[in-house]
Amino acid sequence: MNENAVISWASGVDPRVWQAVVAGAFLAAGWIFNGWQNRRAASRLRAEKLRDYHRAIYAEIGANLANLWDTAELEGYRDQLVERMREDPSFVPFIPIERHDTVFDALIADIHILPRQTIDPIVIYYAQLKSVAALAADMRADAYARMEPARRILMYQDYIAMKVQLLAFGRYANALIDAFSRGGKEAADEKAARINSRAEGPSDRSGE
């Protein structure tokens, strides 16, 4: 169909048809634009929530890391108490109640918002934290005080070893959160690769 034929055909079309075509085109364009705006707004909201969640979790983990001291101090404190337990079989160390997962528990329903680079180390850290809390609860029970001294010592050594592991997991998680906040997924992947290339096992992933 040549140009003249097209013009002739178009001029013969009922104007109401053209009005409907134009209206439909504007409507379709509106749908596309509104859809783009909605996706953009959703993406922005998701990014804001991700930043807020990372900040909150980073702060909660950081606060607990400060309470944990470092590996040498934990192991030194362990050795002091173990020596006392051996010297005095009736001595039972005081195990405090600790709660360092309030923020995580509040965000657990939306944990899927976190990216692959940080969700795994964060979940591993908090799983270890809850295991430490469960063991601490057992050690606060009367059954622990009634144990043979040798068994109490072994259980206490396990408790400190789990805290040392928790320290490493927490440092690793916060190192990746920090890297992600500075440079996104690529930076977090690079940070994880550097840490893991130096580490011989999960306990070595301190993030330092």
C-alpha positions as CSV (number, residue, x, y, z in Angstrom):
1,M,0.0,0.0,0.0
2,N,1.6,3.3,-1.1
3,E,1.5,6.6,0.7
4,N,-1.5,8.0,-1.3
5,A,-3.5,4.9,-0.6
6,V,-2.8,5.1,3.1
7,I,-3.8,8.8,3.2
8,S,-7.0,7.9,1.3
9,W,-7.8,5.1,3.6
10,A,-7.1,7.2,6.7
11,S,-9.3,10.0,5.5
12,G,-12.2,7.6,5.0
13,V,-12.1,6.3,8.5
14,D,-14.9,7.6,10.8
15,P,-13.4,10.3,13.1
16,R,-14.9,8.6,16.1
17,V,-12.6,5.6,15.4
18,W,-9.6,7.9,15.4
19,Q,-10.8,9.4,18.7
20,A,-11.0,6.0,20.2
21,V,-7.6,5.1,18.9
22,V,-6.0,8.2,20.3
23,A,-7.8,7.8,23.6
24,G,-6.7,4.2,23.8
25,A,-3.1,5.2,23.0
26,F,-3.1,7.8,25.9
27,L,-4.7,5.3,28.2
28,A,-2.0,2.7,27.4
29,A,0.7,5.2,27.8
30,G,-0.7,6.1,31.2
31,W,-0.7,2.5,32.3
32,I,2.9,2.1,31.2
33,F,3.9,5.3,33.0
34,N,2.0,4.5,36.2
35,G,3.5,1.0,36.2
36,W,7.0,2.5,35.8
37,Q,6.3,4.9,38.7
38,N,5.0,2.1,40.9
39,R,8.0,-0.1,40.2
40,R,10.3,2.8,40.9
41,A,8.6,3.6,44.1
42,A,8.6,0.0,45.2
43,S,12.3,-0.3,44.4
44,R,13.1,2.9,46.4
45,L,11.1,1.6,49.4
46,R,12.8,-1.7,49.3
47,A,16.2,0.0,49.2
48,E,15.3,2.2,52.1
49,K,14.1,-0.8,54.2
50,L,17.2,-2.7,53.3
51,R,19.4,0.2,54.5
52,D,17.3,0.5,57.7
53,Y,17.5,-3.2,58.4
54,H,21.2,-3.4,57.8
55,R,21.8,-0.4,60.2
56,A,19.7,-1.9,62.9
57,I,21.2,-5.4,62.7
58,Y,24.7,-3.9,62.4
59,A,24.1,-1.9,65.6
60,E,22.7,-4.9,67.5
61,I,25.6,-7.2,66.5
62,G,28.1,-4.5,67.2
63,A,26.7,-4.0,70.7
64,N,27.1,-7.7,71.5
65,L,30.6,-7.9,70.0
66,A,31.6,-5.1,72.4
67,N,30.3,-7.2,75.3
68,L,32.2,-10.3,74.1
69,W,35.6,-8.6,74.3
70,D,37.9,-10.6,72.1
71,T,39.1,-14.2,71.8
72,A,42.1,-13.9,74.0
73,E,40.1,-12.2,76.8
74,L,37.3,-14.8,76.6
75,E,39.7,-17.7,76.8
76,G,41.7,-16.0,79.6
77,Y,38.5,-15.5,81.6
78,R,37.6,-19.1,80.9
79,D,41.0,-20.4,82.2
80,Q,40.6,-18.4,85.4
81,L,37.2,-19.8,86.2
82,V,38.1,-23.3,85.2
83,E,41.1,-23.1,87.6
84,R,38.8,-21.9,90.4
85,M,36.3,-24.7,89.6
86,R,39.1,-27.3,89.9
87,E,40.3,-25.8,93.2
88,D,36.9,-25.6,94.7
89,P,34.5,-28.4,93.5
90,S,31.5,-26.6,95.0
91,F,32.1,-23.4,93.0
92,V,29.5,-22.9,90.2
93,P,30.1,-20.0,87.8
94,F,27.4,-17.4,87.5
95,I,25.9,-17.4,83.9
96,P,24.0,-14.2,83.2
97,I,20.8,-14.0,81.2
98,E,21.6,-12.2,77.9
99,R,19.3,-10.9,75.2
100,H,20.9,-9.7,72.0
101,D,18.4,-10.6,69.3
102,T,15.6,-8.2,69.9
103,V,16.1,-6.3,66.6
104,F,16.5,-9.5,64.6
105,D,13.4,-11.1,66.0
106,A,11.4,-7.9,65.2
107,L,12.6,-8.1,61.6
108,I,12.4,-11.8,61.0
109,A,9.2,-11.6,59.0
110,D,10.9,-9.4,56.4
111,I,14.3,-11.1,56.5
112,H,13.9,-12.0,52.8
113,I,14.6,-8.3,52.0
114,L,18.3,-8.8,52.9
115,P,20.6,-9.6,50.0
116,R,22.3,-12.9,49.5
117,Q,25.6,-11.4,50.5
118,T,24.5,-10.6,54.0
119,I,21.5,-12.8,54.8
120,D,23.5,-16.0,55.3
121,P,26.2,-14.6,57.7
122,I,23.5,-12.8,59.6
123,V,21.3,-15.8,60.0
124,I,24.3,-18.0,61.0
125,Y,25.3,-15.4,63.7
126,Y,21.9,-15.3,65.2
127,A,21.5,-19.1,65.1
128,Q,24.7,-19.3,67.1
129,L,23.5,-16.6,69.4
130,K,20.4,-18.5,70.2
131,S,22.4,-21.7,70.8
132,V,24.6,-19.9,73.3
133,A,21.4,-18.6,75.0
134,A,20.0,-22.1,75.2
135,L,23.2,-23.5,76.7
136,A,23.3,-20.6,79.2
137,A,19.7,-21.4,80.3
138,D,20.7,-25.0,80.9
139,M,23.7,-23.9,82.9
140,R,21.5,-21.7,85.1
141,A,19.4,-24.6,86.0
142,D,19.8,-26.6,89.3
143,A,20.8,-29.7,87.3
144,Y,24.1,-28.0,86.2
145,A,24.9,-27.1,89.8
146,R,24.4,-30.8,90.8
147,M,26.7,-32.1,88.1
148,E,30.1,-33.6,88.9
149,P,32.8,-30.8,88.8
150,A,34.5,-32.4,85.8
151,R,31.2,-32.3,83.8
152,R,30.5,-28.7,84.9
153,I,34.0,-27.7,83.7
154,L,33.5,-29.3,80.3
155,M,30.1,-27.6,79.8
156,Y,31.6,-24.3,80.8
157,Q,34.4,-24.7,78.3
158,D,31.9,-25.5,75.6
159,Y,30.0,-22.3,76.5
160,I,33.0,-20.1,76.1
161,A,34.0,-21.9,72.9
162,M,30.6,-21.1,71.5
163,K,31.0,-17.5,72.5
164,V,34.4,-17.4,70.7
165,Q,32.7,-18.8,67.6
166,L,29.9,-16.2,68.0
167,L,32.5,-13.5,68.1
168,A,33.9,-14.6,64.7
169,F,30.5,-15.0,63.1
170,G,29.4,-11.5,64.3
171,R,32.6,-9.8,63.0
172,Y,32.1,-11.6,59.7
173,A,28.5,-10.6,59.4
174,N,29.2,-6.9,60.2
175,A,32.1,-6.8,57.8
176,L,29.9,-7.8,55.0
177,I,27.1,-5.5,56.0
178,D,29.6,-2.6,56.1
179,A,31.0,-3.6,52.7
180,F,27.5,-3.8,51.2
181,S,26.6,-0.4,52.5
182,R,29.7,1.2,50.9
183,G,29.8,-0.6,47.6
184,G,26.8,-2.8,47.1
185,K,26.8,-6.5,46.1
186,E,30.1,-6.4,44.3
187,A,31.9,-4.9,47.3
188,A,30.4,-7.4,49.7
189,D,31.3,-10.3,47.4
190,E,34.9,-9.0,47.2
191,K,35.1,-8.6,51.0
192,A,33.8,-12.2,51.5
193,A,36.3,-13.5,49.1
194,R,39.2,-11.8,50.8
195,I,38.1,-13.0,54.3
196,N,37.5,-16.5,53.1
197,S,40.8,-16.7,51.3
198,R,42.6,-16.0,54.6
199,A,40.4,-18.2,56.7
200,E,41.0,-21.9,57.4
201,G,37.6,-22.4,58.7
202,P,34.4,-20.5,59.8
203,S,35.9,-19.6,63.1
204,D,38.6,-17.6,61.4
205,R,36.1,-15.4,59.5
206,S,36.6,-12.4,61.8
207,G,36.2,-9.8,59.1
208,E,39.3,-8.0,60.3
